[in-house]
């Protein structure tokens, strides 16, 4: 017989796992260029890229400004990213539920 997972457990454990992955596993992320950078290099226009709007932001380039340790810098940026994404998702879901009522 399959045991069901309660909504409360899912809501508590799911974000905890996401935060753990963002904080710890992000350190071992690939250092190779992402898909867009790879295509730009392959097609020969990677050098034409200029500054972008988020260059001076506290979490630019998958790190945290002012944190010297690469491990901690990436972990903090990952945690903040998960929290902001979760907050945005919660807000959208609240709006959808209100509209349906």
SULGI-V874560 format. One record per backbone hydrogen bond with DSSP energy under -1.0 kcal/mol. CO is the residue of the C=O (numbers start at 1). NH is the residue of the N-H. If there is no record, write none. Layout:
# SULGI-V874560
co & nh
CO & NH
CO & NH
This chain:
# SULGI-V874560
co & nh
6 & 10
7 & 11
8 & 12
9 & 13
10 & 14
12 & 16
13 & 17
14 & 18
15 & 19
16 & 20
17 & 21
18 & 22
19 & 23
20 & 24
21 & 26
24 & 27
25 & 28
26 & 29
34 & 38
35 & 39
36 & 40
37 & 41
38 & 42
39 & 43
40 & 45
40 & 46
45 & 48
46 & 49
52 & 55
54 & 57
57 & 60
58 & 65
64 & 67
69 & 73
70 & 74
71 & 75
72 & 76
73 & 77
74 & 78
75 & 79
76 & 80
77 & 81
78 & 82
79 & 83
80 & 84
81 & 85
82 & 86
83 & 87
84 & 88
85 & 89
86 & 90
87 & 91
88 & 92
89 & 93
90 & 94
91 & 95
92 & 96
93 & 97
94 & 98
95 & 99
96 & 100
97 & 101
